[in-house]
Amino acid sequence: MTREYIDKSTLAKFIMHLNNEQLKGEGLRNLSPEPINTFVYNKSDSQHVTIDEIVYTMPATSILPLVANQHFSFERPDELVAWQFNREFYCIVDHDAEVGCVGFLFYGIHHPMFIELNDLENKNMLLLEKLFSDEWQSRDNFQGEMLRTLLKQLIIKTTRVAKQQSKSYEYFPDEKMDFVRNFSVLLESHFKTEHEVKFYASSLNKSPKTLSNIFNLLQQPAPSKLIQKRIILEAMRYLHYTDKSAKEISFELGFESPAHFSRFFKLYSGNNITEFRNEDHR
């Protein structure tokens, strides 16, 4: 079952899935994807979820944030609750100063992020689910704003729990880790066109060496590695889910030539493009 709110004047969209067998993410298989973020709440037993061809176990009583370009499917989607929203309904980037989630929940370094809930947190989430469900009974001019307010609560509650479970936030204060979050947001916005650390360092008013040193002190992977990893992930998505040629993908991802892209893919994925795609289609 799904409940959907759409504001035709702004194109804002919010969807709540309740035990919906059709819940899945098409990622790049959707020829006209609408950028949409998703929170999946598993209040039942653990189950498998496949994200970009990799199988994970989603723990019982946990939450999983997902983004538009991810392809995902669940073992038992009919046991899940999910909330989806587009930028027009609630822009997480524009509200980042309020909720502190962008580059952590959605575009963070350590993904996928399964956020496990203790008994009290789970009770709070069940209550929030009920408030969402109750709001669908209202059909007035306030419904959109009420749903937006509840979504903000969902984001804040999830972010709080996730940070408590993050070793990085346990060891380092928020203001230090915010630097990593800001890098993650920049990377997500520019990885297709900017492949060098110096661009991200400059955007953060640091030198490349200082940026690398900060990440090292915060016990995070090197910025250069994160850039490489993000490009490879997107390349694999194109190879998995589209019929684009290696040449088309190379230009989509900002490489000067298909040969350069081919060498990059082989170096950082361990496979050549043809073998990877053939293996994928067996």
C-alpha positions in Angstrom: 0.0 0.0 0.0 1.2 3.5 -0.8 0.1 7.0 0.2 1.2 9.9 -2.0 1.2 13.6 -1.6 1.8 15.7 -4.7 1.8 19.5 -5.0 1.2 20.2 -8.7 2.2 23.8 -8.4 5.7 23.0 -7.1 6.1 19.3 -8.3 6.8 18.4 -4.6 6.3 14.7 -4.0 6.2 12.6 -0.8 5.4 8.9 -0.7 4.9 6.5 2.2 5.0 2.8 1.5 3.4 0.4 3.9 4.1 -3.3 3.3 4.4 -2.6 -0.4 5.6 -5.6 -2.4 6.6 -3.2 -5.2 9.1 -1.2 -3.2 12.4 -1.1 -5.0 14.8 1.4 -6.6 15.4 1.3 -10.3 18.5 3.5 -10.3 19.9 4.0 -13.7 17.5 1.4 -15.2 14.9 4.2 -15.0 15.4 6.1 -18.2 14.0 9.3 -16.7 14.9 9.1 -13.1 13.4 11.5 -10.6 16.0 12.4 -7.9 14.4 11.0 -4.8 15.7 10.1 -1.4 14.4 7.1 0.6 14.2 6.0 4.2 13.5 2.3 4.7 12.3 1.2 8.1 12.6 -2.5 8.9 10.6 -3.2 12.1 10.5 -6.9 11.6 13.2 -9.6 11.4 16.5 -9.1 9.5 16.4 -9.6 5.8 18.6 -9.3 2.7 18.8 -6.2 0.6 20.6 -6.0 -2.7 22.1 -2.6 -3.5 23.9 -2.1 -6.8 24.3 -5.9 -7.2 25.8 -6.4 -3.7 23.8 -8.3 -1.1 23.7 -7.0 2.5 21.8 -8.0 5.6 19.5 -5.3 6.9 19.2 -5.9 10.7 15.9 -6.1 12.5 14.5 -2.8 13.8 16.8 -0.6 11.7 16.7 2.2 9.2 18.5 2.4 5.8 18.8 5.7 3.9 19.1 5.4 0.1 19.5 7.8 -2.8 18.1 8.1 -6.3 20.9 6.6 -8.3 21.0 3.4 -6.2 19.4 0.2 -7.5 17.9 -1.7 -4.6 15.6 -4.6 -3.9 14.5 -6.3 -0.7 14.0 -9.9 0.2 10.7 -9.2 1.8 9.5 -5.7 0.9 6.0 -6.4 2.2 7.4 -6.2 5.7 8.9 -2.7 5.4 7.8 0.9 5.8 9.5 3.5 3.6 9.3 7.2 3.1 10.4 8.9 -0.2 10.7 12.5 -1.1 12.0 14.7 -3.9 14.0 17.9 -3.7 10.9 20.0 -4.3 9.3 18.5 -1.2 12.3 18.8 1.1 15.8 19.7 -0.1 18.2 18.0 2.3 21.1 20.1 1.0 19.3 23.4 1.6 18.3 22.3 5.1 21.7 20.7 6.0 22.5 23.4 8.6 19.3 22.4 10.5 19.5 18.6 10.3 23.2 17.9 9.7 22.5 14.8 7.6 23.8 15.5 4.1 27.1 13.8 3.4 26.5 11.6 6.4 23.2 9.8 6.0 22.9 10.1 2.2 26.2 10.9 0.6 28.6 9.7 3.3 31.8 7.8 3.1 30.6 4.6 4.8 27.6 3.3 2.9 25.3 1.6 3.0 24.5 2.7 6.5 22.2 0.4 8.5 21.1 2.4 11.6 20.0 0.0 14.3 17.4 1.1 16.9 17.2 0.2 20.5 13.8 -0.5 22.2 13.2 3.2 23.0 14.3 4.4 19.6 12.1 1.8 17.9 9.1 2.8 20.0 9.7 6.4 18.9 9.9 5.4 15.3 6.7 3.4 15.6 5.0 6.5 17.0 6.3 8.6 14.2 5.1 6.0 11.7 1.6 6.3 13.3 1.7 10.1 13.1 2.5 9.9 9.4 -0.3 7.4 8.9 -2.8 9.6 10.7 -1.8 12.6 8.7 -3.0 10.9 5.5 -6.6 11.2 6.9 -6.3 15.0 6.5 -7.1 16.6 3.2 -6.6 20.2 3.8 -4.1 22.9 3.0 -1.9 22.1 5.9 -1.2 18.5 4.9 1.9 19.2 2.9 3.5 21.2 5.7 2.6 18.7 8.4 4.2 15.9 6.3 7.2 18.0 5.8 7.4 18.7 9.6 7.2 14.9 10.3 9.8 14.2 7.7 12.2 16.6 9.4 11.6 14.8 12.7 12.4 11.5 10.9 15.6 12.9 9.5 16.8 14.4 12.8 15.9 11.3 14.9 17.7 9.1 12.4 20.8 11.4 12.2 21.0 11.4 16.0 21.0 7.7 16.3 23.4 7.2 13.4 25.9 9.6 14.9 25.8 7.8 18.2 26.7 4.6 16.4 29.5 6.1 14.4 33.0 5.6 15.8 34.2 8.7 14.0 31.6 10.9 15.8 32.5 9.1 19.1 36.1 10.0 18.7 35.9 13.5 17.1 33.5 16.5 17.6 30.8 17.3 15.1 32.6 20.4 13.8 35.6 18.2 12.8 33.4 15.6 11.2 31.4 18.3 9.4 34.5 18.9 7.3 34.2 15.3 6.1 30.5 15.8 5.4 31.1 18.9 3.4 33.7 17.1 1.3 31.2 14.3 0.7 28.6 16.8 -0.6 31.1 18.4 -2.9 32.2 15.0 -4.2 28.6 13.9 -4.9 28.0 17.2 -6.9 31.2 17.2 -8.9 32.8 13.8 -9.2 31.8 13.5 -12.9 33.7 16.6 -13.8 36.4 17.1 -11.1 38.7 14.1 -10.5 41.6 15.9 -8.7 42.0 16.5 -5.0 43.0 20.1 -5.6 39.5 21.1 -6.7 37.9 19.8 -3.5 40.7 21.2 -1.3 40.3 24.7 -2.9 36.5 24.6 -2.4 37.1 23.9 1.3 39.8 26.6 1.5 42.6 24.1 2.1 45.6 23.0 0.2 45.6 19.4 -1.1 48.2 18.3 1.5 46.3 19.9 4.4 43.1 18.3 3.2 44.7 14.9 3.1 46.3 15.4 6.6 42.9 16.3 8.1 41.3 13.2 6.7 44.2 11.2 8.1 43.9 12.7 11.5 40.1 12.0 11.5 40.9 8.4 10.5 39.1 8.6 7.2 40.2 7.3 3.8 42.4 9.6 1.7 40.4 12.1 -0.4 42.0 10.7 -3.6 40.8 7.3 -2.7 37.3 8.5 -2.1 37.2 10.3 -5.5 38.4 7.1 -7.2 35.9 5.0 -5.4 33.0 7.3 -6.3 33.9 7.3 -10.0 34.3 3.5 -10.1 30.9 3.0 -8.3 29.1 5.2 -10.9 31.0 3.5 -13.8 29.8 0.1 -12.5 26.3 1.3 -12.2 26.4 2.4 -15.9 27.9 -0.9 -16.9 25.3 -2.9 -14.8 22.1 -1.0 -15.6 22.5 0.7 -19.0 23.5 -0.1 -22.5 25.8 2.8 -22.8 29.1 2.0 -24.5 32.4 2.4 -22.7 33.0 5.5 -24.9 29.7 7.1 -23.8 30.4 6.3 -20.1 33.9 7.7 -20.3 32.5 11.1 -21.5 29.6 10.9 -19.0 32.2 10.6 -16.2 34.4 13.4 -17.5 37.4 11.4 -18.9 39.4 12.9 -21.7 39.2 9.7 -23.8 37.8 6.2 -23.6 41.4 4.9 -23.3 42.0 6.9 -20.2 38.7 5.7 -18.7 39.6 2.1 -19.6 43.0 2.3 -17.8 41.4 4.0 -14.8 38.7 1.3 -14.5 41.2 -1.5 -14.8 43.5 0.1 -12.3 41.0 0.7 -9.5 38.4 -2.0 -10.1 40.8 -4.9 -11.0 38.7 -5.7 -14.1 38.8 -4.5 -17.7 35.5 -3.1 -18.9 34.6 -5.8 -21.4 35.2 -8.6 -18.9 33.2 -6.8 -16.2 30.2 -6.3 -18.5 30.4 -9.9 -19.9 30.6 -11.3 -16.3 27.6 -9.2 -15.3 25.4 -10.5 -18.1 26.1 -14.2 -17.6 
